[in-house]
Amino acid sequence: MEVKIGVQHAPREIVLESGQSAEEVERAVSEALAGKSQLLTLVDEHGRKVLVPADRLAYVELGEPAPRKVGFGAL
């Protein structure tokens, strides 16, 4: 699953491919926003952890990964 995280006062967003389900990511985001944890913690598909301070979250977008097109072809 593709997760895009917007961080306040940062010009770029964080994009990661996560092996977690949409429900797990949504639960982690809601717990961070509710103040149950100080950090939003997600794990990407390579096992690396991404930690974002909960008070700096601007938005979180969840979506399925789009297959990358290779080569020249008609759109």
All heavy atoms as TSV, in Angstrom:
chain	resi	resn	atom	element	x	y	z
A	1	MET	N	N	0.834	-1.161	0.000
A	1	MET	CA	C	0.000	0.000	0.000
A	1	MET	C	C	0.886	1.234	0.000
A	1	MET	O	O	1.913	1.252	0.664
A	1	MET	CB	C	-0.914	-0.075	1.213
A	1	MET	CG	C	-0.997	1.140	2.041
A	1	MET	SD	S	-2.443	1.215	3.046
A	1	MET	CE	C	-3.689	1.030	1.875
A	2	GLU	N	N	0.508	2.221	-0.774
A	2	GLU	CA	C	1.260	3.468	-0.846
A	2	GLU	C	C	0.710	4.453	0.184
A	2	GLU	O	O	-0.496	4.634	0.285
A	2	GLU	CB	C	1.145	4.067	-2.240
A	2	GLU	CG	C	1.949	5.345	-2.393
A	2	GLU	CD	C	1.816	5.930	-3.785
A	2	GLU	OE1	O	0.728	6.422	-4.111
A	2	GLU	OE2	O	2.810	5.889	-4.513
A	3	VAL	N	N	1.604	5.071	0.951
A	3	VAL	CA	C	1.226	6.035	1.974
A	3	VAL	C	C	1.980	7.330	1.694
A	3	VAL	O	O	3.206	7.315	1.543
A	3	VAL	CB	C	1.574	5.524	3.393
A	3	VAL	CG1	C	1.163	6.531	4.445
A	3	VAL	CG2	C	0.939	4.174	3.665
A	4	LYS	N	N	1.240	8.446	1.614
A	4	LYS	CA	C	1.844	9.763	1.455
A	4	LYS	C	C	1.544	10.562	2.717
A	4	LYS	O	O	0.400	10.640	3.147
A	4	LYS	CB	C	1.268	10.496	0.254
A	4	LYS	CG	C	1.638	9.885	-1.066
A	4	LYS	CD	C	1.070	10.684	-2.217
A	4	LYS	CE	C	1.394	10.011	-3.536
A	4	LYS	NZ	N	0.829	10.756	-4.669
A	5	ILE	N	N	2.591	11.153	3.297
A	5	ILE	CA	C	2.446	11.894	4.538
A	5	ILE	C	C	2.916	13.323	4.308
A	5	ILE	O	O	4.061	13.552	3.909
A	5	ILE	CB	C	3.289	11.259	5.669
A	5	ILE	CG1	C	2.897	9.798	5.862
A	5	ILE	CG2	C	3.134	12.043	6.965
A	5	ILE	CD1	C	3.820	9.032	6.766
A	6	GLY	N	N	2.039	14.267	4.554
A	6	GLY	CA	C	2.396	15.677	4.491
A	6	GLY	C	C	2.801	16.148	5.872
A	6	GLY	O	O	2.132	15.850	6.863
A	7	VAL	N	N	3.912	16.850	5.950
A	7	VAL	CA	C	4.436	17.339	7.221
A	7	VAL	C	C	4.406	18.863	7.193
A	7	VAL	O	O	4.810	19.478	6.199
A	7	VAL	CB	C	5.881	16.824	7.451
A	7	VAL	CG1	C	6.418	17.305	8.785
A	7	VAL	CG2	C	5.927	15.312	7.370
A	8	GLN	N	N	3.922	19.467	8.276
A	8	GLN	CA	C	3.857	20.920	8.359
A	8	GLN	C	C	5.252	21.521	8.226
A	8	GLN	O	O	6.215	20.985	8.757
A	8	GLN	CB	C	3.257	21.347	9.690
A	8	GLN	CG	C	1.812	20.963	9.856
A	8	GLN	CD	C	1.288	21.351	11.220
A	8	GLN	OE1	O	1.974	21.963	12.026
A	8	GLN	NE2	N	0.051	20.982	11.490
A	9	HIS	N	N	5.339	22.628	7.540
A	9	HIS	CA	C	6.570	23.398	7.349
A	9	HIS	C	C	7.645	22.616	6.601
A	9	HIS	O	O	8.842	22.884	6.763
A	9	HIS	CB	C	7.127	23.898	8.684
A	9	HIS	CG	C	6.106	24.600	9.523
A	9	HIS	ND1	N	5.475	25.751	9.126
A	9	HIS	CD2	C	5.580	24.295	10.723
A	9	HIS	CE1	C	4.623	26.129	10.050
A	9	HIS	NE2	N	4.656	25.254	11.041
A	10	ALA	N	N	7.238	21.627	5.814
A	10	ALA	CA	C	8.173	20.866	4.983
A	10	ALA	C	C	7.687	20.964	3.541
A	10	ALA	O	O	6.516	20.741	3.267
A	10	ALA	CB	C	8.237	19.412	5.418
A	11	PRO	N	N	8.565	21.313	2.609
A	11	PRO	CA	C	8.130	21.513	1.223
A	11	PRO	C	C	7.779	20.227	0.480
A	11	PRO	O	O	7.078	20.271	-0.520
A	11	PRO	CB	C	9.326	22.196	0.569
A	11	PRO	CG	C	10.498	21.766	1.388
A	11	PRO	CD	C	9.979	21.603	2.793
A	12	ARG	N	N	8.224	19.088	0.963
A	12	ARG	CA	C	7.977	17.825	0.264
A	12	ARG	C	C	7.216	16.881	1.179
A	12	ARG	O	O	7.257	16.992	2.395
A	12	ARG	CB	C	9.301	17.188	-0.154
A	12	ARG	CG	C	10.102	18.103	-1.080
A	12	ARG	CD	C	11.362	17.473	-1.521
A	12	ARG	NE	N	11.044	16.442	-2.498
A	12	ARG	CZ	C	11.926	15.604	-2.994
A	12	ARG	NH1	N	13.170	15.659	-2.607
A	12	ARG	NH2	N	11.572	14.702	-3.884
A	13	GLU	N	N	6.547	15.907	0.565
A	13	GLU	CA	C	5.835	14.903	1.341
A	13	GLU	C	C	6.667	13.634	1.435
A	13	GLU	O	O	7.579	13.408	0.638
A	13	GLU	CB	C	4.480	14.605	0.718
A	13	GLU	CG	C	4.545	14.087	-0.680
A	13	GLU	CD	C	3.189	14.031	-1.358
A	13	GLU	OE1	O	2.215	14.590	-0.864
A	13	GLU	OE2	O	3.123	13.390	-2.420
A	14	ILE	N	N	6.359	12.811	2.417
A	14	ILE	CA	C	7.013	11.525	2.591
A	14	ILE	C	C	6.159	10.491	1.878
A	14	ILE	O	O	4.961	10.397	2.123
A	14	ILE	CB	C	7.139	11.170	4.082
A	14	ILE	CG1	C	7.962	12.234	4.811
A	14	ILE	CG2	C	7.751	9.793	4.262
A	14	ILE	CD1	C	7.909	12.106	6.322
A	15	VAL	N	N	6.754	9.722	0.991
A	15	VAL	CA	C	6.046	8.669	0.260
A	15	VAL	C	C	6.733	7.349	0.565
A	15	VAL	O	O	7.949	7.233	0.440
A	15	VAL	CB	C	6.052	8.934	-1.262
A	15	VAL	CG1	C	5.322	7.829	-2.003
A	15	VAL	CG2	C	5.446	10.289	-1.581
A	16	LEU	N	N	5.941	6.353	0.974
A	16	LEU	CA	C	6.515	5.045	1.244
A	16	LEU	C	C	5.543	3.953	0.840
A	16	LEU	O	O	4.336	4.153	0.807
A	16	LEU	CB	C	6.903	4.901	2.720
A	16	LEU	CG	C	5.779	4.916	3.746
A	16	LEU	CD1	C	5.741	3.593	4.456
A	16	LEU	CD2	C	6.047	6.023	4.739
A	17	GLU	N	N	6.105	2.812	0.492
A	17	GLU	CA	C	5.333	1.614	0.197
A	17	GLU	C	C	5.354	0.777	1.468
A	17	GLU	O	O	6.418	0.397	1.947
A	17	GLU	CB	C	5.961	0.826	-0.959
A	17	GLU	CG	C	5.939	1.534	-2.283
A	17	GLU	CD	C	4.552	1.611	-2.886
A	17	GLU	OE1	O	3.722	0.728	-2.603
A	17	GLU	OE2	O	4.309	2.561	-3.642
A	18	SER	N	N	4.191	0.510	2.022
A	18	SER	CA	C	4.104	-0.210	3.281
A	18	SER	C	C	3.455	-1.566	3.074
A	18	SER	O	O	2.527	-1.709	2.281
A	18	SER	CB	C	3.292	0.604	4.289
A	18	SER	OG	O	3.154	-0.113	5.497
A	19	GLY	N	N	3.923	-2.540	3.811
A	19	GLY	CA	C	3.324	-3.857	3.795
A	19	GLY	C	C	2.154	-3.959	4.763
A	19	GLY	O	O	1.463	-4.971	4.813
A	20	GLN	N	N	1.931	-2.900	5.541
A	20	GLN	CA	C	0.818	-2.881	6.488
A	20	GLN	C	C	-0.500	-2.705	5.743
A	20	GLN	O	O	-0.543	-2.141	4.656
A	20	GLN	CB	C	0.991	-1.739	7.488
A	20	GLN	CG	C	2.207	-1.894	8.380
A	20	GLN	CD	C	2.439	-0.657	9.225
A	20	GLN	OE1	O	2.757	0.391	8.706
A	20	GLN	NE2	N	2.271	-0.809	10.529
A	21	SER	N	N	-1.565	-3.187	6.345
A	21	SER	CA	C	-2.885	-3.041	5.724
A	21	SER	C	C	-3.389	-1.617	5.923
A	21	SER	O	O	-2.876	-0.863	6.760
A	21	SER	CB	C	-3.870	-4.030	6.341
A	21	SER	OG	O	-4.154	-3.669	7.679
A	22	ALA	N	N	-4.402	-1.244	5.171
A	22	ALA	CA	C	-4.991	0.093	5.286
A	22	ALA	C	C	-5.551	0.316	6.687
A	22	ALA	O	O	-5.446	1.412	7.244
A	22	ALA	CB	C	-6.077	0.285	4.234
A	23	GLU	N	N	-6.129	-0.714	7.279
A	23	GLU	CA	C	-6.699	-0.596	8.618
A	23	GLU	C	C	-5.612	-0.346	9.655
A	23	GLU	O	O	-5.795	0.453	10.575
A	23	GLU	CB	C	-7.486	-1.863	8.982
A	23	GLU	CG	C	-8.750	-2.050	8.170
A	23	GLU	CD	C	-8.494	-2.655	6.792
A	23	GLU	OE1	O	-7.425	-3.281	6.579
A	23	GLU	OE2	O	-9.342	-2.457	5.913
A	24	GLU	N	N	-4.465	-1.016	9.511
A	24	GLU	CA	C	-3.361	-0.815	10.453
A	24	GLU	C	C	-2.805	0.599	10.352
A	24	GLU	O	O	-2.534	1.244	11.376
A	24	GLU	CB	C	-2.243	-1.828	10.184
A	24	GLU	CG	C	-2.595	-3.250	10.525
A	24	GLU	CD	C	-1.527	-4.236	10.094
A	24	GLU	OE1	O	-0.829	-3.981	9.096
A	24	GLU	OE2	O	-1.399	-5.259	10.768
A	25	VAL	N	N	-2.637	1.093	9.135
A	25	VAL	CA	C	-2.117	2.450	8.948
A	25	VAL	C	C	-3.120	3.465	9.481
A	25	VAL	O	O	-2.753	4.412	10.186
A	25	VAL	CB	C	-1.802	2.718	7.459
A	25	VAL	CG1	C	-1.405	4.174	7.248
A	25	VAL	CG2	C	-0.702	1.794	6.979
A	26	GLU	N	N	-4.391	3.275	9.182
A	26	GLU	CA	C	-5.425	4.191	9.657
A	26	GLU	C	C	-5.496	4.205	11.183
A	26	GLU	O	O	-5.652	5.260	11.798
A	26	GLU	CB	C	-6.772	3.784	9.073
A	26	GLU	CG	C	-7.866	4.792	9.308
A	26	GLU	CD	C	-9.139	4.426	8.587
A	26	GLU	OE1	O	-9.123	3.554	7.699
A	26	GLU	OE2	O	-10.176	5.030	8.930
A	27	ARG	N	N	-5.366	3.045	11.807
A	27	ARG	CA	C	-5.371	2.967	13.267
A	27	ARG	C	C	-4.173	3.711	13.856
A	27	ARG	O	O	-4.307	4.448	14.835
A	27	ARG	CB	C	-5.354	1.503	13.722
A	27	ARG	CG	C	-5.560	1.327	15.202
A	27	ARG	CD	C	-5.617	-0.134	15.655
A	27	ARG	NE	N	-6.218	-1.042	14.705
A	27	ARG	CZ	C	-5.540	-2.002	14.067
A	27	ARG	NH1	N	-4.253	-2.163	14.262
A	27	ARG	NH2	N	-6.157	-2.805	13.225
A	28	ALA	N	N	-2.987	3.550	13.256
A	28	ALA	CA	C	-1.793	4.240	13.751
A	28	ALA	C	C	-1.945	5.751	13.619
A	28	ALA	O	O	-1.566	6.500	14.527
A	28	ALA	CB	C	-0.562	3.763	12.988
A	29	VAL	N	N	-2.526	6.209	12.504
A	29	VAL	CA	C	-2.722	7.650	12.294
A	29	VAL	C	C	-3.727	8.195	13.305
A	29	VAL	O	O	-3.501	9.240	13.924
A	29	VAL	CB	C	-3.183	7.940	10.851
A	29	VAL	CG1	C	-3.608	9.389	10.691
A	29	VAL	CG2	C	-2.073	7.606	9.871
A	30	SER	N	N	-4.838	7.499	13.502
A	30	SER	CA	C	-5.854	7.990	14.430
A	30	SER	C	C	-5.353	8.005	15.865
A	30	SER	O	O	-5.671	8.912	16.627
A	30	SER	CB	C	-7.143	7.179	14.309
A	30	SER	OG	O	-6.922	5.842	14.659
A	31	GLU	N	N	-4.535	7.019	16.255
A	31	GLU	CA	C	-3.955	7.022	17.600
A	31	GLU	C	C	-2.992	8.193	17.783
A	31	GLU	O	O	-2.960	8.818	18.839
A	31	GLU	CB	C	-3.248	5.701	17.881
A	31	GLU	CG	C	-4.185	4.551	18.104
A	31	GLU	CD	C	-3.477	3.233	18.313
A	31	GLU	OE1	O	-2.217	3.201	18.266
A	31	GLU	OE2	O	-4.175	2.221	18.507
A	32	ALA	N	N	-2.213	8.493	16.743
A	32	ALA	CA	C	-1.279	9.624	16.829
A	32	ALA	C	C	-2.037	10.942	16.921
A	32	ALA	O	O	-1.681	11.817	17.712
A	32	ALA	CB	C	-0.345	9.625	15.625
A	33	LEU	N	N	-3.102	11.082	16.141
A	33	LEU	CA	C	-3.868	12.328	16.161
A	33	LEU	C	C	-4.688	12.479	17.442
A	33	LEU	O	O	-4.964	13.595	17.867
A	33	LEU	CB	C	-4.780	12.411	14.941
A	33	LEU	CG	C	-4.066	12.562	13.600
A	33	LEU	CD1	C	-5.067	12.543	12.465
A	33	LEU	CD2	C	-3.237	13.833	13.562
A	34	ALA	N	N	-5.090	11.365	18.045
A	34	ALA	CA	C	-5.862	11.417	19.286
A	34	ALA	C	C	-4.976	11.684	20.502
A	34	ALA	O	O	-5.480	11.922	21.596
A	34	ALA	CB	C	-6.618	10.107	19.478
A	35	GLY	N	N	-3.669	11.654	20.304
A	35	GLY	CA	C	-2.747	11.930	21.404
A	35	GLY	C	C	-2.341	10.698	22.184
A	35	GLY	O	O	-1.687	10.815	23.219
A	36	LYS	N	N	-2.701	9.509	21.713
A	36	LYS	CA	C	-2.313	8.281	22.414
A	36	LYS	C	C	-0.833	7.994	22.260
A	36	LYS	O	O	-0.245	7.300	23.084
A	36	LYS	CB	C	-3.137	7.097	21.899
A	36	LYS	CG	C	-4.601	7.203	22.236
A	36	LYS	CD	C	-5.366	6.002	21.747
A	36	LYS	CE	C	-6.842	6.142	22.067
A	36	LYS	NZ	N	-7.622	5.009	21.568
A	37	SER	N	N	-0.227	8.492	21.179
A	37	SER	CA	C	1.215	8.355	20.989
A	37	SER	C	C	1.758	9.668	20.439
A	37	SER	O	O	1.049	10.405	19.763
A	37	SER	CB	C	1.535	7.196	20.043
A	37	SER	OG	O	1.021	7.462	18.766
A	38	GLN	N	N	2.995	9.956	20.739
A	38	GLN	CA	C	3.631	11.203	20.299
A	38	GLN	C	C	4.116	11.119	18.862
A	38	GLN	O	O	4.336	12.138	18.230
A	38	GLN	CB	C	4.812	11.541	21.211
A	38	GLN	CG	C	4.419	11.779	22.645
A	38	GLN	CD	C	3.646	13.066	22.806
A	38	GLN	OE1	O	3.905	14.034	22.115
A	38	GLN	NE2	N	2.676	13.067	23.710
A	39	LEU	N	N	4.311	9.893	18.360
A	39	LEU	CA	C	4.864	9.681	17.026
A	39	LEU	C	C	3.941	8.809	16.192
A	39	LEU	O	O	3.338	7.863	16.699
A	39	LEU	CB	C	6.224	8.976	17.113
A	39	LEU	CG	C	7.370	9.726	17.756
A	39	LEU	CD1	C	8.564	8.795	17.918
A	39	LEU	CD2	C	7.757	10.923	16.931
A	40	LEU	N	N	3.858	9.128	14.912
A	40	LEU	CA	C	3.249	8.226	13.944
A	40	LEU	C	C	4.371	7.309	13.469
A	40	LEU	O	O	5.370	7.779	12.920
A	40	LEU	CB	C	2.652	8.996	12.769
A	40	LEU	CG	C	2.193	8.138	11.585
A	40	LEU	CD1	C	1.099	7.174	12.000
A	40	LEU	CD2	C	1.746	9.018	10.441
A	41	THR	N	N	4.230	6.019	13.697
A	41	THR	CA	C	5.258	5.049	13.347
A	41	THR	C	C	4.707	4.100	12.296
A	41	THR	O	O	3.716	3.427	12.534
A	41	THR	CB	C	5.692	4.246	14.586
A	41	THR	OG1	O	6.113	5.152	15.602
A	41	THR	CG2	C	6.821	3.299	14.244
A	42	LEU	N	N	5.354	4.066	11.129
A	42	LEU	CA	C	4.981	3.158	10.053
A	42	LEU	C	C	6.216	2.387	9.615
A	42	LEU	O	O	7.341	2.871	9.760
A	42	LEU	CB	C	4.397	3.928	8.863
A	42	LEU	CG	C	3.125	4.723	9.129
A	42	LEU	CD1	C	2.747	5.528	7.900
A	42	LEU	CD2	C	1.994	3.813	9.533
A	43	VAL	N	N	5.999	1.210	9.060
A	43	VAL	CA	C	7.092	0.361	8.587
A	43	VAL	C	C	6.923	0.183	7.083
A	43	VAL	O	O	5.843	-0.174	6.620
A	43	VAL	CB	C	7.080	-1.012	9.296
A	43	VAL	CG1	C	8.216	-1.876	8.794
A	43	VAL	CG2	C	7.160	-0.839	10.796
A	44	ASP	N	N	8.002	0.449	6.315
A	44	ASP	CA	C	7.913	0.280	4.864
A	44	ASP	C	C	8.143	-1.182	4.495
A	44	ASP	O	O	8.396	-2.026	5.357
A	44	ASP	CB	C	8.841	1.235	4.117
A	44	ASP	CG	C	10.308	0.870	4.203
A	44	ASP	OD1	O	10.667	-0.117	4.878
A	44	ASP	OD2	O	11.120	1.574	3.591
A	45	GLU	N	N	8.045	-1.487	3.213
A	45	GLU	CA	C	8.146	-2.884	2.780
A	45	GLU	C	C	9.550	-3.456	2.902
A	45	GLU	O	O	9.744	-4.659	2.767
A	45	GLU	CB	C	7.629	-3.044	1.353
A	45	GLU	CG	C	8.360	-2.243	0.329
A	45	GLU	CD	C	7.712	-2.319	-1.048
A	45	GLU	OE1	O	6.575	-2.781	-1.163
A	45	GLU	OE2	O	8.378	-1.913	-1.996
A	46	HIS	N	N	10.542	-2.633	3.196
A	46	HIS	CA	C	11.914	-3.107	3.402
A	46	HIS	C	C	12.235	-3.256	4.881
A	46	HIS	O	O	13.374	-3.542	5.237
A	46	HIS	CB	C	12.911	-2.139	2.764
A	46	HIS	CG	C	12.733	-2.010	1.280
A	46	HIS	ND1	N	13.046	-3.015	0.401
A	46	HIS	CD2	C	12.250	-0.999	0.533
A	46	HIS	CE1	C	12.776	-2.626	-0.832
A	46	HIS	NE2	N	12.277	-1.403	-0.774
A	47	GLY	N	N	11.242	-3.003	5.755
A	47	GLY	CA	C	11.436	-3.150	7.189
A	47	GLY	C	C	11.952	-1.905	7.883
A	47	GLY	O	O	12.209	-1.939	9.088
A	48	ARG	N	N	12.101	-0.801	7.151
A	48	ARG	CA	C	12.569	0.442	7.765
A	48	ARG	C	C	11.403	1.163	8.422
A	48	ARG	O	O	10.294	1.178	7.895
A	48	ARG	CB	C	13.206	1.352	6.719
A	48	ARG	CG	C	14.458	0.746	6.118
A	48	ARG	CD	C	15.022	1.656	5.066
A	48	ARG	NE	N	14.097	1.695	3.928
A	48	ARG	CZ	C	14.475	1.705	2.662
A	48	ARG	NH1	N	15.750	1.691	2.366
A	48	ARG	NH2	N	13.583	1.729	1.698
A	49	LYS	N	N	11.651	1.766	9.572
A	49	LYS	CA	C	10.614	2.509	10.281
A	49	LYS	C	C	10.662	3.981	9.893
A	49	LYS	O	O	11.735	4.558	9.753
A	49	LYS	CB	C	10.799	2.404	11.794
A	49	LYS	CG	C	10.412	1.066	12.349
A	49	LYS	CD	C	10.421	1.098	13.849
A	49	LYS	CE	C	9.986	-0.240	14.386
A	49	LYS	NZ	N	9.948	-0.233	15.845
A	50	VAL	N	N	9.480	4.557	9.737
A	50	VAL	CA	C	9.342	5.985	9.470
A	50	VAL	C	C	8.618	6.573	10.677
A	50	VAL	O	O	7.515	6.142	11.007
A	50	VAL	CB	C	8.541	6.242	8.173
A	50	VAL	CG1	C	8.336	7.726	7.965
A	50	VAL	CG2	C	9.250	5.632	6.991
A	51	LEU	N	N	9.245	7.540	11.333
A	51	LEU	CA	C	8.682	8.174	12.520
A	51	LEU	C	C	8.412	9.647	12.223
A	51	LEU	O	O	9.308	10.361	11.786
A	51	LEU	CB	C	9.650	8.064	13.697
A	51	LEU	CG	C	10.144	6.658	14.038
A	51	LEU	CD1	C	11.284	6.731	15.036
A	51	LEU	CD2	C	9.016	5.829	14.571
A	52	VAL	N	N	7.179	10.076	12.461
A	52	VAL	CA	C	6.793	11.465	12.227
A	52	VAL	C	C	6.132	11.976	13.500
A	52	VAL	O	O	5.214	11.322	14.020
A	52	VAL	CB	C	5.807	11.584	11.040
A	52	VAL	CG1	C	5.426	13.025	10.802
A	52	VAL	CG2	C	6.404	10.983	9.784
A	53	PRO	N	N	6.563	13.145	14.025
A	53	PRO	CA	C	5.890	13.694	15.209
A	53	PRO	C	C	4.414	13.946	14.909
A	53	PRO	O	O	4.069	14.528	13.884
A	53	PRO	CB	C	6.628	15.009	15.465
A	53	PRO	CG	C	7.930	14.871	14.752
A	53	PRO	CD	C	7.685	13.965	13.588
A	54	ALA	N	N	3.545	13.491	15.793
A	54	ALA	CA	C	2.103	13.588	15.573
A	54	ALA	C	C	1.633	15.031	15.452
A	54	ALA	O	O	0.705	15.324	14.695
A	54	ALA	CB	C	1.359	12.886	16.703
A	55	ASP	N	N	2.268	15.945	16.158
A	55	ASP	CA	C	1.824	17.343	16.102
A	55	ASP	C	C	2.262	18.050	14.819
A	55	ASP	O	O	1.856	19.184	14.576
A	55	ASP	CB	C	2.299	18.112	17.326
A	55	ASP	CG	C	3.819	18.169	17.442
A	55	ASP	OD1	O	4.504	17.359	16.790
A	55	ASP	OD2	O	4.315	19.021	18.203
A	56	ARG	N	N	3.046	17.401	13.975
A	56	ARG	CA	C	3.502	17.990	12.709
A	56	ARG	C	C	2.781	17.418	11.490
A	56	ARG	O	O	3.077	17.800	10.366
A	56	ARG	CB	C	5.009	17.769	12.521
A	56	ARG	CG	C	5.849	18.422	13.579
A	56	ARG	CD	C	5.859	19.908	13.401
A	56	ARG	NE	N	6.732	20.510	14.385
A	56	ARG	CZ	C	6.471	21.636	14.986
A	56	ARG	NH1	N	5.368	22.290	14.717
A	56	ARG	NH2	N	7.305	22.121	15.863
A	57	LEU	N	N	1.845	16.489	11.691
A	57	LEU	CA	C	1.124	15.893	10.566
A	57	LEU	C	C	0.205	16.916	9.916
A	57	LEU	O	O	-0.569	17.581	10.588
A	57	LEU	CB	C	0.284	14.704	11.031
A	57	LEU	CG	C	1.035	13.441	11.414
A	57	LEU	CD1	C	0.063	12.414	11.967
A	57	LEU	CD2	C	1.766	12.882	10.220
A	58	ALA	N	N	0.296	17.036	8.610
A	58	ALA	CA	C	-0.619	17.896	7.858
A	58	ALA	C	C	-1.708	17.038	7.221
A	58	ALA	O	O	-2.889	17.365	7.293
A	58	ALA	CB	C	0.134	18.683	6.789
A	59	TYR	N	N	-1.326	15.919	6.602
A	59	TYR	CA	C	-2.282	14.978	6.009
A	59	TYR	C	C	-1.619	13.635	5.801
A	59	TYR	O	O	-0.397	13.525	5.772
A	59	TYR	CB	C	-2.836	15.505	4.678
A	59	TYR	CG	C	-1.801	15.629	3.593
A	59	TYR	CD1	C	-1.508	14.574	2.742
A	59	TYR	CD2	C	-1.093	16.811	3.417
A	59	TYR	CE1	C	-0.551	14.688	1.753
A	59	TYR	CE2	C	-0.144	16.934	2.434
A	59	TYR	CZ	C	0.126	15.874	1.597
A	59	TYR	OH	O	1.077	15.993	0.632
A	60	VAL	N	N	-2.448	12.615	5.670
A	60	VAL	CA	C	-1.983	11.267	5.349
A	60	VAL	C	C	-2.910	10.737	4.265
A	60	VAL	O	O	-4.125	10.739	4.418
A	60	VAL	CB	C	-2.010	10.330	6.572
A	60	VAL	CG1	C	-1.588	8.923	6.184
A	60	VAL	CG2	C	-1.117	10.861	7.679
A	61	GLU	N	N	-2.328	10.312	3.157
A	61	GLU	CA	C	-3.097	9.790	2.021
A	61	GLU	C	C	-2.772	8.318	1.843
A	61	GLU	O	O	-1.607	7.936	1.759
A	61	GLU	CB	C	-2.722	10.572	0.763
A	61	GLU	CG	C	-3.474	10.170	-0.470
A	61	GLU	CD	C	-3.037	10.988	-1.671
A	61	GLU	OE1	O	-2.813	12.201	-1.524
A	61	GLU	OE2	O	-2.910	10.382	-2.749
A	62	LEU	N	N	-3.804	7.489	1.808
A	62	LEU	CA	C	-3.637	6.056	1.641
A	62	LEU	C	C	-4.127	5.660	0.257
A	62	LEU	O	O	-5.160	6.130	-0.196
A	62	LEU	CB	C	-4.448	5.284	2.683
A	62	LEU	CG	C	-4.193	5.633	4.145
A	62	LEU	CD1	C	-5.139	4.859	5.026
A	62	LEU	CD2	C	-2.769	5.359	4.525
A	63	GLY	N	N	-3.389	4.791	-0.410
A	63	GLY	CA	C	-3.800	4.333	-1.730
A	63	GLY	C	C	-3.041	3.095	-2.130
A	63	GLY	O	O	-2.013	2.753	-1.560
A	64	GLU	N	N	-3.575	2.429	-3.125
A	64	GLU	CA	C	-2.910	1.247	-3.667
A	64	GLU	C	C	-1.745	1.696	-4.541
A	64	GLU	O	O	-1.829	2.725	-5.216
A	64	GLU	CB	C	-3.889	0.413	-4.488
A	64	GLU	CG	C	-4.948	-0.249	-3.647
A	64	GLU	CD	C	-4.370	-1.209	-2.623
A	64	GLU	OE1	O	-3.453	-1.977	-2.957
A	64	GLU	OE2	O	-4.838	-1.174	-1.479
A	65	PRO	N	N	-0.649	0.953	-4.553
A	65	PRO	CA	C	0.484	1.330	-5.404
A	65	PRO	C	C	0.111	1.221	-6.881
A	65	PRO	O	O	-0.562	0.281	-7.291
A	65	PRO	CB	C	1.573	0.331	-5.032
A	65	PRO	CG	C	0.844	-0.819	-4.446
A	65	PRO	CD	C	-0.401	-0.268	-3.815
A	66	ALA	N	N	0.522	2.206	-7.640
A	66	ALA	CA	C	0.282	2.198	-9.087
A	66	ALA	C	C	1.430	1.466	-9.761
A	66	ALA	O	O	2.603	1.715	-9.447
A	66	ALA	CB	C	0.194	3.618	-9.606
A	67	PRO	N	N	1.138	0.550	-10.675
A	67	PRO	CA	C	2.232	-0.131	-11.376
A	67	PRO	C	C	2.994	0.867	-12.244
A	67	PRO	O	O	2.400	1.725	-12.892
A	67	PRO	CB	C	1.520	-1.180	-12.230
A	67	PRO	CG	C	0.127	-0.699	-12.361
A	67	PRO	CD	C	-0.170	0.121	-11.136
A	68	ARG	N	N	4.288	0.769	-12.222
A	68	ARG	CA	C	5.121	1.688	-12.997
A	68	ARG	C	C	5.184	1.223	-14.445
A	68	ARG	O	O	5.435	0.054	-14.715
A	68	ARG	CB	C	6.512	1.768	-12.404
A	68	ARG	CG	C	6.492	2.215	-10.956
A	68	ARG	CD	C	7.864	2.675	-10.533
A	68	ARG	NE	N	7.998	2.812	-9.110
A	68	ARG	CZ	C	7.552	3.829	-8.396
A	68	ARG	NH1	N	6.897	4.780	-8.975
A	68	ARG	NH2	N	7.741	3.868	-7.100
A	69	LYS	N	N	4.977	2.155	-15.354
A	69	LYS	CA	C	5.043	1.830	-16.777
A	69	LYS	C	C	6.474	2.011	-17.261
A	69	LYS	O	O	7.140	2.958	-16.912
A	69	LYS	CB	C	4.108	2.738	-17.559
A	69	LYS	CG	C	2.657	2.517	-17.172
A	69	LYS	CD	C	1.745	3.416	-17.952
A	69	LYS	CE	C	0.317	3.195	-17.512
A	69	LYS	NZ	N	-0.629	4.048	-18.188
A	70	VAL	N	N	6.906	1.075	-18.071
A	70	VAL	CA	C	8.266	1.101	-18.594
A	70	VAL	C	C	8.209	1.125	-20.108
A	70	VAL	O	O	7.429	0.412	-20.722
A	70	VAL	CB	C	9.053	-0.145	-18.113
A	70	VAL	CG1	C	10.458	-0.144	-18.671
A	70	VAL	CG2	C	9.079	-0.203	-16.598
A	71	GLY	N	N	9.067	1.946	-20.686
A	71	GLY	CA	C	9.157	1.978	-22.158
A	71	GLY	C	C	8.275	3.038	-22.768
A	71	GLY	O	O	7.671	3.862	-22.108
A	72	PHE	N	N	8.258	3.026	-24.080
A	72	PHE	CA	C	7.477	4.001	-24.827
A	72	PHE	C	C	6.232	3.306	-25.360
A	72	PHE	O	O	6.306	2.288	-26.025
A	72	PHE	CB	C	8.305	4.549	-25.997
A	72	PHE	CG	C	9.556	5.245	-25.552
A	72	PHE	CD1	C	10.775	4.570	-25.580
A	72	PHE	CD2	C	9.507	6.523	-25.066
A	72	PHE	CE1	C	11.931	5.191	-25.163
A	72	PHE	CE2	C	10.657	7.163	-24.652
A	72	PHE	CZ	C	11.863	6.494	-24.700
A	73	GLY	N	N	5.111	3.872	-25.052
A	73	GLY	CA	C	3.879	3.271	-25.515
A	73	GLY	C	C	2.788	4.328	-25.604
A	73	GLY	O	O	2.935	5.435	-25.142
A	74	ALA	N	N	1.727	3.944	-26.238
A	74	ALA	CA	C	0.596	4.847	-26.341
A	74	ALA	C	C	-0.103	4.947	-24.991
A	74	ALA	O	O	-0.269	3.959	-24.304
A	74	ALA	CB	C	-0.382	4.344	-27.397
A	75	LEU	N	N	-0.480	6.142	-24.629
A	75	LEU	CA	C	-1.148	6.336	-23.351
A	75	LEU	C	C	-2.610	6.112	-23.438
A	75	LEU	O	O	-3.364	6.271	-24.213
A	75	LEU	CB	C	-0.875	7.746	-22.811
A	75	LEU	CG	C	0.587	8.018	-22.505
A	75	LEU	CD1	C	0.752	9.451	-22.062
A	75	LEU	CD2	C	1.070	7.085	-21.408
